[in-house]
Amino acid sequence: MAEVVRSSESWARSLPSENVQALAQELGDTCMDIPQMYIRPELDVGVKAICDDDDDDDDKGGSDDKVPIIDMNRLLDPNFSLEESAKLHSACMNWGFFQVVNHGVCDEVIEKIKVDLEEFFKLPLKEKEVFAPLPGGLQGYGHKLVLNEEKLEWQDMMFLITQPPHSRNFTFWPTSPPTFRSTLDKYSTELKSVSRCLFDAIAKNLGLNPEVLCGIFKDHQSMRMNYYPPCPKANQVLGINPHTDAGGLTFLPPVKDVQGLQIKRIGKWLPVEPI
């Protein structure tokens, strides 16, 4: 996940706690119970019950449960830009979410960042802990605790500030696999181009100078990379808490056909089927 943000680490703080990947491996070999700090009794209602909530939202557009799709080729094509811009405006106004196709980010870059991340998370714990956050900080490999949350997420994560380049703190950028840093740099740069294009279109839809939104966010970008270890009682934990992102624009790439993302719209949780 990559976010365009206004500040660096003010929205969360790190929390020293047991590594979830190591905990999952330990639980897999024993009959130990999952620590209570991860257990969520409210999950007993079941995912199906949440997704099948049939609130009468037809008058608000709730009858259409498909997340809007924005084609960036059409958005940039003078012959189709007005129509596609209108779709984008509707998606922003009525959803707050949309899927982007033909975004221009090279498939090889996307696949390479996934491979390098997978390799990093496979490393022995001692090698990954070299990149642990400083006390009170957030950048690096570890956990975070959003203020006022009582339960921990069933995941390990890497959080880095990626843009602008002079804001990068390479103390926390992994050196293994050897291509990690260069791959992340390429991926971050590609996402910067996509975000600028979308911000330009959103600003125009609002009747603003295209530089207004870019001026607000000043190319600040952070990246959160999550690893969700297998859980022996997966129906009792959440990989990531329900939340509203702190940034202005968030990109979420699909991974290996794994479906778990849900969005909340008009009081109703909807599963996202990635394209």
C-alpha positions as CSV (number, residue, x, y, z in Angstrom):
1,M,0.0,0.0,0.0
2,A,1.3,3.5,-0.9
3,E,-0.2,6.7,0.5
4,V,0.2,10.3,-0.5
5,V,0.5,12.0,2.9
6,R,1.0,15.5,4.4
7,S,3.2,14.5,7.4
8,S,5.5,11.7,8.2
9,E,4.7,9.7,11.3
10,S,2.2,11.7,13.3
11,W,-0.8,9.4,12.7
12,A,0.5,6.3,14.5
13,R,3.2,5.0,16.8
14,S,5.2,1.7,17.0
15,L,4.4,-0.9,19.6
16,P,7.0,-3.3,20.8
17,S,5.3,-6.7,20.7
18,E,5.9,-10.3,19.7
19,N,6.6,-10.9,16.1
20,V,3.4,-12.3,14.5
21,Q,5.2,-14.4,12.0
22,A,7.2,-16.0,14.8
23,L,4.1,-16.4,17.0
24,A,2.2,-18.1,14.1
25,Q,5.0,-20.6,13.7
26,E,5.1,-21.3,17.5
27,L,1.3,-21.8,17.6
28,G,1.5,-24.1,14.6
29,D,3.6,-26.5,16.6
30,T,1.7,-26.4,19.9
31,C,-1.9,-26.3,21.3
32,M,-1.4,-22.8,22.7
33,D,-4.2,-20.3,22.5
34,I,-3.9,-17.1,20.5
35,P,-3.1,-14.2,22.9
36,Q,-6.1,-12.3,23.9
37,M,-4.7,-9.0,22.5
38,Y,-5.4,-10.5,19.0
39,I,-8.8,-12.1,19.7
40,R,-11.9,-10.4,18.4
41,P,-15.2,-11.8,19.8
42,E,-17.2,-9.6,17.4
43,L,-16.1,-11.7,14.5
44,D,-18.4,-14.5,15.5
45,V,-21.2,-12.8,13.5
46,G,-19.4,-14.1,10.4
47,V,-18.3,-12.4,7.2
48,K,-21.4,-13.5,5.3
49,A,-23.7,-11.7,7.7
50,I,-21.8,-8.5,7.3
51,C,-21.7,-8.7,3.5
52,D,-25.4,-9.7,3.2
53,D,-26.7,-6.7,5.1
54,D,-29.7,-5.6,2.9
55,D,-30.1,-2.0,4.1
56,D,-32.5,-0.1,1.9
57,D,-29.9,2.1,0.2
58,D,-31.4,2.2,-3.3
59,D,-32.1,5.9,-3.1
60,K,-28.4,6.5,-2.3
61,G,-27.0,4.4,-5.1
62,G,-26.4,1.4,-2.7
63,S,-28.0,-1.0,-5.2
64,D,-24.8,-0.9,-7.3
65,D,-22.2,-2.8,-5.3
66,K,-19.5,-2.8,-7.9
67,V,-16.6,-0.5,-7.2
68,P,-16.2,2.0,-10.1
69,I,-13.5,1.4,-12.6
70,I,-11.4,4.3,-14.0
71,D,-9.4,3.8,-17.2
72,M,-6.4,6.1,-17.2
73,N,-5.9,5.7,-21.0
74,R,-9.3,7.3,-21.5
75,L,-8.7,9.8,-18.8
76,L,-5.7,11.1,-20.7
77,D,-7.3,10.8,-24.2
78,P,-8.9,14.1,-25.3
79,N,-11.6,12.1,-27.1
80,F,-12.7,10.4,-23.9
81,S,-11.4,12.5,-21.0
82,L,-14.6,14.3,-20.3
83,E,-16.6,11.1,-20.0
84,E,-13.9,9.4,-17.9
85,S,-13.4,12.5,-15.7
86,A,-17.1,12.5,-15.0
87,K,-16.8,8.8,-13.9
88,L,-13.9,9.7,-11.7
89,H,-15.8,12.6,-10.1
90,S,-18.8,10.4,-9.4
91,A,-16.5,7.7,-7.9
92,C,-14.9,10.3,-5.6
93,M,-18.2,11.9,-4.6
94,N,-20.3,8.8,-4.1
95,W,-17.7,6.1,-3.2
96,G,-14.3,7.4,-2.1
97,F,-12.9,4.2,-3.8
98,F,-12.2,3.1,-7.4
99,Q,-10.2,0.6,-9.3
100,V,-7.7,1.9,-11.9
101,V,-6.9,0.1,-15.1
102,N,-4.3,1.0,-17.8
103,H,-2.5,3.0,-15.1
104,G,0.8,2.8,-17.0
105,V,2.8,1.1,-14.2
106,C,4.9,-1.6,-15.8
107,D,3.9,-5.2,-14.9
108,E,7.5,-6.1,-14.4
109,V,7.9,-3.4,-11.7
110,I,4.8,-4.5,-9.9
111,E,5.8,-8.2,-9.9
112,K,9.3,-7.4,-8.9
113,I,8.3,-5.4,-5.8
114,K,6.0,-8.3,-4.8
115,V,8.8,-10.8,-5.2
116,D,11.3,-8.7,-3.3
117,L,8.9,-8.1,-0.5
118,E,8.1,-11.8,-0.2
119,E,11.8,-12.6,0.0
120,F,12.3,-10.0,2.7
121,F,9.5,-11.4,4.9
122,K,11.0,-14.9,4.5
123,L,14.3,-13.8,6.1
124,P,15.1,-15.0,9.6
125,L,13.7,-12.7,12.3
126,K,17.1,-11.5,13.5
127,E,17.9,-10.2,10.0
128,K,14.6,-8.3,9.8
129,E,14.8,-6.9,13.3
130,V,17.9,-4.9,12.2
131,F,15.4,-2.6,10.5
132,A,13.1,-2.2,13.6
133,P,11.6,1.2,14.3
134,L,13.3,3.5,16.8
135,P,11.4,4.0,20.1
136,G,8.4,6.1,19.3
137,G,9.0,6.0,15.6
138,L,7.1,4.2,12.9
139,Q,9.5,3.6,10.0
140,G,11.0,0.2,9.7
141,Y,10.0,-3.4,10.3
142,G,7.6,-4.1,13.2
143,H,4.1,-3.3,14.4
144,K,2.1,-0.1,14.8
145,L,-0.7,0.8,17.1
146,V,-3.2,3.4,16.0
147,L,-4.2,5.6,18.9
148,N,-7.3,4.4,20.8
149,E,-7.2,0.9,19.3
150,E,-7.3,-2.0,21.8
151,K,-6.6,-5.0,19.6
152,L,-3.5,-5.9,17.7
153,E,-3.5,-6.8,14.0
154,W,-2.5,-10.3,12.9
155,Q,0.4,-9.1,10.7
156,D,3.9,-7.9,10.5
157,M,4.7,-4.8,8.4
158,M,7.4,-2.7,6.9
159,F,6.6,1.1,6.8
160,L,8.8,3.5,4.9
161,I,8.7,7.1,3.7
162,T,9.4,6.8,0.0
163,Q,8.8,10.3,-1.5
164,P,10.3,12.8,-1.9
165,P,13.7,11.1,-2.3
166,H,15.5,13.4,0.2
167,S,13.0,12.3,2.9
168,R,14.1,8.7,2.7
169,N,15.9,7.2,5.7
170,F,17.9,4.3,4.4
171,T,18.6,3.1,7.9
172,F,15.3,1.3,7.6
173,W,15.5,0.2,3.9
174,P,16.3,-3.5,3.7
175,T,19.5,-4.5,1.9
176,S,18.3,-8.1,1.4
177,P,17.3,-9.1,-1.2
178,P,20.0,-7.0,-2.9
179,T,17.5,-5.5,-5.4
180,F,15.0,-4.3,-2.7
181,R,16.1,-0.7,-2.6
182,S,16.3,-0.2,-6.4
183,T,13.0,-2.0,-6.9
184,L,11.2,0.1,-4.3
185,D,12.6,3.3,-5.8
186,K,11.2,2.3,-9.3
187,Y,7.8,1.3,-7.9
188,S,7.6,4.5,-5.8
189,T,8.4,6.7,-8.7
190,E,5.8,5.0,-10.9
191,L,3.1,5.5,-8.3
192,K,4.1,9.2,-8.0
193,S,3.3,9.6,-11.7
194,V,-0.1,7.9,-11.3
195,S,-1.0,10.0,-8.2
196,R,-0.1,13.3,-10.0
197,C,-2.3,12.3,-13.0
198,L,-5.2,11.5,-10.7
199,F,-4.8,14.6,-8.5
200,D,-4.8,16.7,-11.7
201,A,-8.1,15.2,-12.8
202,I,-9.6,15.4,-9.4
203,A,-8.6,19.1,-9.1
204,K,-10.1,19.9,-12.5
205,N,-13.3,18.2,-11.5
206,L,-13.5,20.5,-8.5
207,G,-12.8,23.6,-10.6
208,L,-9.3,24.0,-9.1
209,N,-5.9,24.7,-10.6
210,P,-4.3,21.3,-11.1
211,E,-1.3,22.4,-8.9
212,V,-3.5,23.0,-5.9
213,L,-3.7,19.4,-4.7
214,C,-0.1,18.6,-5.6
215,G,0.9,21.8,-3.7
216,I,-1.0,20.5,-0.6
217,F,0.6,17.1,-0.5
218,K,4.0,18.2,-2.0
219,D,4.7,14.7,-3.4
220,H,4.9,13.2,0.2
221,Q,4.5,9.5,-0.1
222,S,4.8,6.6,2.3
223,M,4.5,2.9,1.8
224,R,3.1,0.2,4.1
225,M,4.0,-3.4,3.2
226,N,2.0,-6.0,5.1
227,Y,2.6,-9.7,5.7
228,Y,-0.2,-11.8,7.1
229,P,1.1,-15.1,8.5
230,P,-1.3,-18.1,8.4
231,C,-3.3,-18.2,11.6
232,P,-4.6,-21.5,13.2
233,K,-7.8,-19.7,14.2
234,A,-8.2,-17.2,11.4
235,N,-11.9,-16.6,12.2
236,Q,-10.8,-14.9,15.5
237,V,-8.4,-12.4,14.2
238,L,-8.1,-9.5,11.7
239,G,-5.1,-8.9,9.5
240,I,-5.8,-5.2,9.5
241,N,-8.3,-3.2,11.6
242,P,-11.2,-1.3,10.0
243,H,-9.8,2.2,9.4
244,T,-9.9,5.4,7.4
245,D,-6.5,6.1,5.8
246,A,-4.6,9.1,7.0
247,G,-3.4,10.1,3.6
248,G,-5.0,11.9,0.6
249,L,-4.8,9.1,-1.9
250,T,-4.0,5.4,-1.3
251,F,-3.0,2.7,-3.8
252,L,-3.6,-0.9,-3.0
253,P,-2.2,-3.5,-5.4
254,P,-3.9,-7.0,-5.6
255,V,-1.7,-9.9,-4.5
256,K,-2.0,-13.5,-5.9
257,D,-5.8,-13.5,-6.3
258,V,-6.1,-13.2,-2.5
259,Q,-9.4,-11.5,-1.7
260,G,-9.8,-10.0,1.7
261,L,-10.3,-6.3,1.1
262,Q,-13.6,-4.8,2.0
263,I,-14.8,-1.2,1.9
264,K,-17.6,0.4,3.9
265,R,-20.1,2.4,1.9
266,I,-23.4,3.8,3.3
267,G,-23.0,1.6,6.4
268,K,-22.5,-1.6,4.4
269,W,-19.3,-3.7,4.0
270,L,-18.6,-4.7,0.4
271,P,-16.0,-7.1,-0.8
272,V,-13.7,-5.8,-3.5
273,E,-13.0,-8.2,-6.4
274,P,-9.7,-7.1,-7.9
275,I,-9.3,-6.9,-11.6
